C-alpha cells in the first residue's frame, strides 16, 4: 500500500498520477505536488514508485498490516 510521498523531493511532474490505475494519487493544483487521496484503494502495483523520476514515493509491499475482521 502506498505509504508516503515526500513533498521535499516531489517535483510535481505528474507521472505518478498518470500511471495510477486506481486514482489514489492526485496533483494538488495549489502546491503543484503529488498527494495521496484514496490510500485505501491502493492495489500495491508499484507503478507510481517505479515511474517517479526522483524517488519521492514509497510503497510498502504489504497491503494490509492488520488482519481484516471479515
Secondary structure, 3 states (H helix, E strand, C coil): CEEEECCCCCCCCCHHHHHCCCCCEEEECCCCEEEECCHHHCCCCCHHHHHCCCCCEEECCCCCCCCCCC
